[in-house]
Amino acid sequence: MSHFLPALWVLGFFVHGITKSTLRPSEFHLKGDYLLGGLFDIHYVSSSRYQRRPEAIDCSREIFLLPNYRRFQLMRFTVEEINNSTTLLPNISLGYEIFDICLDTLSLPGIFKLISVNGSIQPWPDPSKNRSKIVALVGPFTSTQSMTVAPLFMMDHTPMVSYGSSASVFSEKLKYPSFFRTVHPNKDTINVIVAIFQHFNWRWVAFLYSNNDFGIDGLERFIERIKNTDICLAYTKALSENTDLSQILKQIDADNIHVIVVFAPKIYAEAVIKTAIQLKVTNKVWIADDGWSLNKVLQKMEGIKHIGTVLGVAQPLVTIPGFHDFINFTQGQVPKADSEQQTFCNQVCNCRNLTAGDILAADPSFSFPVYSAVHAVAHALHNILECGTGRCNDNISVQPLMMLDELKKSNFTLLNQSVQFNKNGDPRFGQLSIVFWNQSGDAQEVGFYHFSPSPTFFINDTLIQWHTDGEVPIALCSPECPTGYAKKLIGIHECCFRCEMCPNETYLNITDDPYNCINCKETEWSPAGSALCHPRLVEYVPFTDSRAILLMVGTLILVGLILAVSFLFAINYNTPVVRSAGGPMCFLILGCLTLCCPSVFFYFGRPTNASCYLRYFPFLLFYTVCLACFVVRSFQIVCIFKIAAKFPKLQSWWIKYHAQWLLINGTFLIQALLVLLSFSFYPPRPYNETSWYPDQIVLSCDLNLTAASCSFFIPSLLCCLCFNFSYMGKDLPKNYNEAKAITFCLLLLIFTWILFVTEYLLYRGKYIHTLNALAVLSSLYSFLLWYFLPKCYIMIFQSHKNTQKYFQGLIQNYTKTISQ
């Protein structure tokens, strides 16, 4: 049925032509019950004209545009098709008045003719009278032309249905209340172009645009669209008749730009491409808008294959049934003389030499927009005249507002597409095709962009034959940074940058901020050049650790040994060995050693405030008492063997006032005061060591060394005094080795802590606490093993030495040796 109606129309038109005349009537004028206005720029004025007086320009003498003439013929065909239809406007004939608008500022006489009544233009006091027979206007094509003529039609809301004006301003209904269009606005074309860029990861692009309303609006939409993307507008330039295209292309090549958008009418696009061919520009990707993406002249131009790859956004190719037959038939008629054909200025084509093949081979873009624009007006008129019953009511006075309301409600199917307009008068139907100029010189469809019901983008990469040997061309100012490298901008463009590796303990979140490295949390870590942080491994020595168990068992053994030694010393309390070792002072030393032992247990497990406090407090306090006791013992030994003979009064004073206990008690009180003060203001507390090992958190106790230094001063002083006094007794009797035992204990103690401090400076892992506990335990064992156990050995295995007579003999022999 769809093919039957066009064939029927052609047959009717042919019979009509045979019976009436073999001469072709005016192409620009057709009588009818209702007239459609039509504006088509069949000719083009290449440069601005200077005129001394206002007069209309003769378009027929200007540059002929074959694709636009094809669209002009398509409107004529559509009107004839509707007039031959038995379902659309069945008893109503449509006519038209079409004008060639080759220059918007000098083509107003034709516009005035459309809106005039009886040759005059005046305000209409009565909307129902003195109305022009023009019910709607189809066209014009360009945005500038529409801006020029639209105010004349907007003042009384005469509908304009443009098939090519895509500037965004026409969507503003306050300015253009009765403006409709069957072509998608620039915003949609720009969305497709940006989608292509994002699909191929092209970010460094140039945008050439025509210096008119269409091009300027396209640039504004492009800048707005790429604002929140990775695409950078590297170069932009307006095109006009006087533009130095050679300089533009040289600058683009100098800026290392490989993707060029040419958003301009075909006149400018042809000039750019021809210049590129002449300059032998290669290795570029050219992006064409829907105005020249199907330009058959450029596709067949010699040298076009060497300029790179051409992709375009195009109007879908829709075959209009019957149009080919219409062109073949009308072009076969003998035209009238121009003088008879021209009924008004710019209603003459002056194109007799055209053949049907020339017209059908022209750029087919915007065919469906013209076709649907005429049908939209016809359907609106159909509804107003109540033609649904099979016959139209020609008694209804058609008013512009009535046409406007019906156009807003347009909803009909045309060539399998549902024609509708949104609230802005823009089309809610159709799609845009993505084409590739292949090696055969044809525009091959490789993708599409659907607008409804939801935007859908698709492109088949395999159909595109790139000029870069099959590889997708690269369009970047700077190559993308590797993972974990931050971008540091070079210049004003975000696409131009250098890459800097993020240091340790930082990472780069390229989604949120590709320009700044972010510090990891304290509980996380990262190596240099990371894109994320890793959780740190929390390290501490648990109670179940084998080393911890070994030290805790050693501590318990130490406590057991201390108890055993205490028991043995208690049994032998009145013997010379016990009394020479210090008598009651021995039990004080053993008791303090026992009180120091719990410190070892608090070096293991997760640190707490209490464990950190008990780790240091018992050992610092009670070990100081032990050192004080040994200071007293070493001084007494020296006093007995060396000082007593020379300074008898000093010995008597020492014994009389119990100076040893005064010294021990004073030391205890001073150390207790210092420890309590320092730990009150700066108590040891749990601390996360994160600086030594990037992937670990070592749970430790923070001891303020500055505040605690006074607590370490007393033990250090006592250790030095004890070592000096005991060293002074190095030449005591051979069999009397008490001073030597103390000296050895102190040497072992000093060596232990020097070794620990050295290890602490080099290592801060979790086992530093195990080493600290080992140093504490070694300090306790040194006194027990090298001072007390030798005496236990004498009491158990050498009891003959544990007599008063033996000790007095040693002292007398040493005294005689000194006196001699």
PyMOL commands that set and color helices and strands:
alter all, ss='L'
color gray80, all
select helices_A, chain A and resi 4-20+59-61+66-83+104-106+108-115+143-154+168-171+186-200+213-225+245-254+266-278+296-299+304-306+323-330+338-341+356-360+367-384+387-389+400-408+461-463+546-571+576-581+584-596+598-601+609-646+648-656+659-681+705-728+738-762+768-797+799-801+804-819
alter helices_A, ss='H'
color red, helices_A
select strands_A, chain A and resi 23-24+29-30+34-40+43-44+63-64+94-100+134-138+160-162+179-181+204-210+232-239+259-263+284-288+308-314+334-335+412-414+417-419+431-437+443-450+456-459+485-489+497-501+506-507+518-519+524-525+534-535+537-539+685-689+696-702
alter strands_A, ss='S'
color yellow, strands_A
deselect
rebuild
show_as cartoon
